[in-house]
Amino acid sequence: MLDANLKNQLQTYLQHLKRPVELIIAADTSPKALELVQLADEIASLSPLVSVSNRDSQRSPAMTVTGELGTSITFAGLPMGHEFTSLILALLHTGGHPVKLTNEQIEQIRALPGEYRFETYVSLSCQNCPDVVQALNMMAALNPNISNVMIDGALFQDEVTERNIMAVPSVYLNGELFSQGRITLADILNRLDTGAQARQAEALAEKEPFEVLVVGGGPAGASAAIYAARKGLRTGVLADRFGGQVTETLGIENFISVKATEGPKLVANMEAHVREYDVDVMDNNKAVALRKNGLFELELANGAVLRSRTVLLATGARWREMNVPGEQEYRGKGVAYCPHCDGPLFKGKKVAVIGGGNSGIEAAIDLANIVEHVTVLEFDTKLRADDVLQRKARSMGNITIITQAMTTEVLGNGQQVTGLNYTDRATGDNHHVELAGIFVQIGLMPNSEWLKDTIDLTPRGEIIVDGQGQTSLPGVFAAGDVTNSAYKQIIIAMGSGATASLGAFDYLIRHSETDDDVTEPVAA
């Protein structure tokens, strides 16, 4: 099951166990169950603190990780692929190895009243699912009144169908849908602990003013924070989620000096690099307004206000939506934006990909290996994807490409998508396509709506910057995909983050703190 190299690594990890761990197996005679039994036996052979027992369960195959504290973390299915790390962490945390959380978070989890039975549906190809699984597993390892079951949606199709799950990760709490899509530990705690946001806002409001306040935790924001901290500036990073759009990127093969990596891995490395410096990282927070009142004031969604001598905007971009009837109604019920995450849920079904650029054609090629048929709808007269991708797509027998197609409506039965309508722009004829899923891949929208009356934006909503990354408001800089940079690439975003950070440093050198007391007019 595990090769020699993986066994050696796992044995090293298991040396960190401080107390016994029991693996309770529920297995039938299916191939996956036999593999799970083999996996459990191999893990137990690597540490005297790990034992294996058997017990019937409502789901099979399944492995429950438990220990002396009575905590319960279950993997329904074979926890390999992206979820193998989740299994290793569950073993370590159940066995007494410290979780990487703040003391405040640990006490908050332990103090939660009541019982919380989480069920998390995943696909093993989903790069965002492990973050959610691991967050819930950490909670379960700290509080015996909290349990989490990771469920491989591809293996337990009956449950997926019964609950009409069309997107992963899908989290159920005590039998009711709790969340769908990526969610952080802080998000979970804020929903369970109603006083958490107020306490967080109070703590943020008490912070001393920054010299450089970076808004956004993607490649541009991370780069900017590192450059500012290395200049000895008091630096803060405020982010809705660290990593931004990169967390949803599966394969990265054009990051110079790194032959190949994955989005979540690059994000983890970026965050670790930022935290090597004296940077105040305030994640799980969203900015809603920026104003100049002597110092710059950044108002947050929770009501807190942060102050800084300079601000560096690196809020990135998000998936562009079709903006047609039915899209929002069936979002998560067949309308999806991440083919790697949700593709396995449409195995053997018909789907559409909206968009003929590189992302769209790559999605079509990936999906064609899973689903019955893929219909690609491109608005333009021709595809915009690289020739090599077009040739690959056209060589596959289950991909149909339609150009000059304007999607007009998403249709469904109230529970899930059943089809879409589009208009042929060349003839004006209307057409209907029956399908179960729609993957939207039509580019990105800058996250700048909250700034439209504060700084100058392009008609597309991009922040206009000069060669030093400065915006129309002196002292406010911007970098990355939210700006009017010609190309949206990770490596370009990092470079622009460094440029804007150096621009902010230069601004601070040329403007004394007494200059900050002068309130400047806000751009129209």
N, C-alpha and C positions, 0 to 999 in steps of 0.2 A: 504493500500500500504506500508506504513512505520510503523514499530512496535513502541511501546511507548518509548523504550529505544533510538531508532534512532531519533525519533521526538525530544526528550529532548536534544540529542546531537546537532541536527541541529538547534534547537531554540537558543542554546547557541552560536553557530557559527554566526547565523544571527544577534545577538546583536552587532556584529562588523560592520554592515552596516552603512555607513555615509550618503548615499543619496539613492533616490528611485531606485528600480529595477523593470523592467517590463518583464513578461514572456509572449511571444506571441506564441500562440498554433495554429498549423495547424493539424487538426485531422479529420479522417473519422470515420467509424463505426467499424473498425477492433478492435479486443481485445487489441492489443498493443496501439492503439490510445486511447482507453478508459482508459487504465492504465496510459498513459502519462497525460491525463486530470486530473485524480485523483491525480497523483503525484504533478502536478502544483498547484492544489487547496490546497493540504496539506501543501506545502511549503509556499503558500501565507497566510495560516492561522497561521503561526508561527511568522510572522513579519508584522507590519503595513507598512513597507517600500516596501513590495513586492506586486505587483498587477498582475492580469492575464487578457489577452485579446485574441481575436481570429482573425486569418487572414489566407486566403488561401495561399498555398505555393506549389512550384513544387514538394516538397517531403512531404509525410504524412505517419506516424505521425512525427512531428518535434516541437521542442521547441527552440525559440530564446530568449536569455538573452540579454537585452539591458537596457540602462539607459540614464541619462541626457546628457552624452557626445556623444550620438549617436553611441556608439560602438555596435558591433554585434558578438555574439557567439551563434552558433546553434548546437543543438543535434538532428540529424535525426535518430530517433529510441528512445528506452527507455534507458536513461543513468544510467544503474545499473551495477552490477558486478564491474569490475575494474574501470569503468568510472564514478561511483557515486562520487568519490573524485573530478574528473574533473568538475562535475556539481557544487559541493559545492564551489570550488575555483572560478569558473566563476561567481557565485552569489556574492561572497565576493569582487572580484576584480572589477566587474562592479559597485558594491555598494560603492566603494571608499576605501576598505581595502587595505593597501599597498601590492604590489607584492614583493616577496623575490628575488629581483635582485639588482645588484650594481647600483649606480647612473649613471655610465658610460653606462651600458646596457640600462637603462631606456631612457636616452637621445638619445642613438643610435637608439632605436626603434622609438621614437617620431620624429626623424629627417629623417627617411626613406622617399624618394620621391616616388610619384606615388601611385597606388592602388594595393593591393594584396588580391586576393580572393582565400583563401586556402580551399581545400576539403580534409578531412582526413578519409580514409576508415580503419575501425578497426574491430576486433572481440572482443566481450565482455569477452572472455577468455584469451585474449592476455595481458600478464603482462608488455610488453614493450610499448604498444600503449598509455597508459595514459601519459607517459612522453612526448611523441610527441604532443599529444592533448593539454596538459597543457602548453607546451612551446608556441604553436601557440595561445592558448587562452589568455595567458598573453600579447602577442604582440597585439592581437585584443583589449584587455581591455585598452591598453595604447595609441593606435592610431586608430582613427575612419576610417582611410583609409585602415585598415587591417581587414579582417573578416575571420572566420574559421567555417567550418561546419564539425562536427564529424558525420560520416555515418556508421551505423551498417551494415557491408557487408552482414551478414546473412539475414537481413530484406530487403535490397535493392539489391536482386540478379540480377535483370535486369541490373542495372548499373554496377555491378561487372562483369557480362558477357560481356556487351558492351565494357567496358574498358579493358577486359581481365586481371582483377586483380587476381593474384594467390598468393599474399603474403601481409601481413599487418605488420605494418601500411604502407599504400600507400598514399602519399601526392601529390595532384595536386595543381598547382598554375596557376590561370587564365586559367584553362582548359587543361594545359599541365602537364605531369608527372614531379614532382619536386624531389621526393625521394621515396625510398622503404626501409623499415626496420627502425631500431632505428636511430634517428638523434637528436642531442642536439640543444638547443637554440643557443649556440655559432656557431654550424655548419650552422644553418639557417642564422644567421646574417652575417657570413663570405661569404655566397653565395649571399646575397642581397646587402651587403655593401662591395664593392670591395676593399676598403682601410682598412678594419678591420684587416686583417692579418698582414699587414705592421706595423700598429700601435701597435698591440699586440707584434710582434717580437721586436720592438724598446723598449717597456716597459720591456720585459723579459731580454733583453741584458743589461739593466741598473741595474739589481739586484746585490746586494753584494754576494760574495761567501757564500755558505752554508757549514755547518760542516757535515751534513748528507743530501744527496739528494736522495730521494726515487723515483724510476721510476716505476710507476704502482699504480693503485688505487683500487685493489681488496683486498681480506681479508689479504693477506700477506703484501701488501703495507700499508694498514691502520694500522695494528698491529705494523709494523716497525716504522711508523711515530709517533704513540702514545708513544711507548717506548723511542724513541729518544728525543721527546719533553719533556717527563717527566725527562730526564736526564739533561735538560737545554740546549740542543744543538740547534743551529740554523738549523731548519729542513724545507725542502721543499718537496712537493709531486708533481711530474709531471705525468699526466695521460691522455691517449687518452679519456677515459670516466671513471668516478669514479664508482667502483663496479665491473668492468670487467665482467667475465663470469657469476658471480652470478646473475646479472640482468636478465639473461635468464633462471634462475632456478625457477620453479613454487613452488613445495612443498619441504620444508626442515624440516625433522623430526629427524635428528640425531645430531643436534647442542646442546651440553650438556647444561642443565638448561633451554632450551627453547623447550617446548614440540612440538610446530609446528609453522612454520612461512613461509613466501614467500620471494623469492630472492629480489625483489624491496624493500620490507619492511626492510630486513636485511641491504641492501645497504644504505638506508636512515639513519638507526641507526648508521652504521659505519661512514658515512660521518659526521653526527652530532657530534659523539664522537671525531673524528679527529679535527673538527673545534672548539671544546671546548678548545683546546690547541693552543699555538702560532705556528701554522704550516702554511706555505705559500702553499696553494693548487692551483696548476696551471693546471687545467683540460682543455680538448679539445686541447691537445698538444701531438705531437708524436716525440720521439727520433729517430734519424737516425744514429748517430755515437757517439762513446766514445773514448777519447784519454787522455793520461797523458802529461801535459805540465806544470810541477810544480804541480799545482792543476789539478784535473780531469776536463775535459771539455766535456760537453754533448751538442752535436749539435742537433738542432730541425729541423723538416721539414720546418718550416717557415724561417729558416736561423739564428735564434737566437742561442746564445751559453750561457749555464749556467755553472757556476764553483762551485766546491765543494771539500772539503778535503777528503770525502769518498762518495761512490755511492753505493746504495742498489737497485739491480735489482729485480723487482717483476712484470714483464710484463705479467705473466700468460700464457694462452694458448687459442687457438681458435678451432672451429670445424674442424676436419680433413675432407678433401674432397676426393671424389672417384678418381679424376684425370683421367676421361674417356671422350672420345669425346661426346660433347653435354651437359656436365654438366654446363659449364660456359654460354653457349648460352641460356640455359633454366633456369638459376638461377633466381628465382622470377617469373618464368613462369610455375611452376610445380615442379621444384627442390627446396626443402626447407630444413631447418635445425632446425626449431622450431615447433614441432607438436602442442604445446599448442597455439601458435600464429596463425598458418596458417591452422590447422586442420579443423576448421569450414567452410573454403572456399571450402572444398572437400566433403561436405555433399552429401551422396547418390552416390558417385563416387568410383572407384577402385583406390587404392594406393599401393605403396610398401614402406617398411621400410628396409633400408640397414644397417645391423648390428644386431647381436644376443646377445649383452651384456645387462646389466640391462637397459641402456638408450633406446636401440632399442626395447626390449620387452615391457617396460613400454609405449613407444610411440605406439606400435602396439595395446596394450590393450586400451589405451585412444582413439585412432583413430577408433577402431572397434565399438565404441558406436556412431560414427558419420557417417562413410563412409559405402559404400556397402560391400567392401571386402578389406582385408589387406594381402599382400604377403610379408613375411619376408624372406630376402635373407642373409644368413650367409656364410662367406667365409670358416670357419673352418668346421671340421667334426661334431661338436656338438655346441649347444648353450652355451654361457658363462654366461647367466643370472642366478640369484638365482632360486633355484628349485620352490619356491612359485610363482614366476612370470611365469616360464615355465608352471606350472600346470594351472594357470589362463588362459594363452594364448591358450593352447591346448584345454581348455574347451569351448572356444568361437567358435561358429559355422562359423564365417566369417574371420578366420585367417588361412592362409596356411603358413607353415614353410618349407623352402627349405635350406638344408645345402650343403656345398661344392659348393656354387654358386658364381662365379666370375663375377660381373657386367662388361660388356665390352663397352656398349654404351647407351646413352640416346637419344631417338628418339622423334621427334616432327614435327609439321606442319609449323614451322616458327613462330607461335604465342604462342603455348603452348605444353607441353609434351603430347605425345600420347602413349608412351610405353618405354620399355627398353629391351636390349638383355643381356643375361648372358650365361656363359659357365659352364656346369657341370664338375667340376674338377675331378670327379671320372671316367667319361666316355669320356670326351672331346666333348660331344654333345653340340651344340648351341641351345638356346631356346629364345623365344620372349614372353613378357608379355604385354598385352595391359592395359594401365592405364592412369590416369590423373595427378597423383602426386607421387613424390618420396621424402621420408624423410630420409636424410642421418644421421645416428647415429653410426659412426665408431670410436669414440674416439676424442682425442684432439692433436693439434700440438703446441709445444712451440713457443712463440713469441720471437725468438732469432736470426733470420736470420741476423739482422744488427750487431750482435756481433761475427760472425763466425771467423773473423780474429783478434779478440781482446782478447778473453778469451777461455779457453778450454771447448769444448762441447762434449757430447756423440754422437755416430753415429745417434741418434734420434733427435739431436739438443738441448738436455737439458743441462743447465749450470751445470757443475760439482762443487760441493761445499764440504767443509769439515764440521766437527762437529760444527764449529762456524759460518757456513754460508759463509765463505770466498771462493772466486773463485781463479783461478790461478794467478790473478793479485792482488797483495797486495793492500788493501784499497778499493777493489771492492767486495761487498758482494751480495748474491742473496738468494731469498726465494720464496716458493710457487710452483705453477704448472710448472713454467718455469725451475725448477731445476730437478736434478736427484733423487728427493725424491721418495721413493718406492710407495707411495700412494698419490693420488690426491683427497684430501678432504678439505672442507672449514676449519674445525677445525685444521687440520694438517698444512694448509697454514698459519693460524694465528699464530700457535706455531712457525713455522719456521721463520715468520716475526719478532717475538720477539727475537728469537735466533740470527738472523742475525743483528738485531739492537743492541743487547748487544755486539755482536762481533765487530761491528763498533765502539761502545763506547770504548771498550777495546783497539782497534787499535789506537784511537785518544789519549788515555791516554799514550800509549807507544811511540807515534810518535809526536814530537813537530812540530809546524807550520813551523819551518825552514827546517824540513825534506821534506816538501811539495815542496820545491824549486828544489829538485833533480828529474830530469825526469827519470823514470824507463822504461826499454824496454817493449814493448808490446808483449804479448804472441803470438806465431805463430798460 
